Amino acid sequence: MTTTITTILAIVTMVIWIMVSTELSKSTKKEDKEHSCRKLIVLTSVGTLFTIPVVFSLIQNIQL
């Protein structure tokens, strides 16, 4: 993976994890909790999927 793609993917990943943390810090009403839970599941899943290639890319660069 090129450095540019890795950098862009890392920035997007950071934004996703920031969104997860802000969603967790919100105090929600009972009606909004179901929507918030779904949003958290999606954001966490996408964040994890985006984090894996960034970590592998960083590990490959360390070994060089």
FENKA-V64210 format. One record per residue. N is the residue number from 1. RES is the residue in one small letter. SS is DSSP state (H for helix, E for strand, L for the rest). PHI is phi in degrees with one decimal (NA if undefined). PSI is psi in radians with two decimals (* if undefined). Layout:
BEGIN
{{N;RES;SS;PHI;PSI} {N;RES;SS;PHI;PSI}}
END
This chain:
BEGIN
{{1;m;L;NA;2.40} {2;t;L;-73.4;2.82} {3;t;H;-63.8;-0.66} {4;t;H;-64.2;-0.79} {5;i;H;-64.9;-0.72} {6;t;H;-62.7;-0.72} {7;t;H;-64.7;-0.80} {8;i;H;-62.5;-0.77} {9;l;H;-63.7;-0.66} {10;a;H;-66.4;-0.70} {11;i;H;-65.6;-0.76} {12;v;H;-62.7;-0.71} {13;t;H;-63.1;-0.74} {14;m;H;-61.7;-0.71} {15;v;H;-63.2;-0.73} {16;i;H;-62.7;-0.79} {17;w;H;-68.7;-0.54} {18;i;H;-66.3;-0.70} {19;m;H;-63.2;-0.66} {20;v;H;-62.7;-0.80} {21;s;H;-67.6;-0.64} {22;t;H;-69.5;-0.61} {23;e;H;-67.1;-0.64} {24;l;H;-70.4;-0.52} {25;s;H;-83.7;-0.20} {26;k;L;-70.9;2.44} {27;s;L;-94.3;2.04} {28;t;L;-109.8;2.74} {29;k;L;-78.0;2.94} {30;k;H;-61.9;-0.64} {31;e;H;-69.7;-0.57} {32;d;H;-84.3;-0.19} {33;k;H;-64.7;-0.64} {34;e;H;-65.9;-0.77} {35;h;H;-64.4;-0.72} {36;s;H;-64.6;-0.68} {37;c;H;-64.4;-0.76} {38;r;H;-63.0;-0.75} {39;k;H;-62.4;-0.73} {40;l;H;-64.2;-0.69} {41;i;H;-63.8;-0.78} {42;v;H;-65.2;-0.82} {43;l;H;-63.7;-0.71} {44;t;H;-66.7;-0.70} {45;s;H;-64.0;-0.83} {46;v;H;-65.7;-0.71} {47;g;H;-60.9;-0.72} {48;t;H;-66.5;-0.77} {49;l;H;-63.6;-0.59} {50;f;H;-80.3;-0.47} {51;t;H;-73.5;-0.63} {52;i;H;-57.5;-0.88} {53;p;H;-65.1;-0.57} {54;v;H;-64.9;-0.76} {55;v;H;-64.8;-0.77} {56;f;H;-63.1;-0.69} {57;s;H;-64.3;-0.74} {58;l;H;-65.1;-0.68} {59;i;H;-64.8;-0.70} {60;q;H;-65.8;-0.65} {61;n;H;-70.1;-0.53} {62;i;H;-68.6;-0.66} {63;q;H;-72.5;-0.30} {64;l;L;-73.5;*}}
END
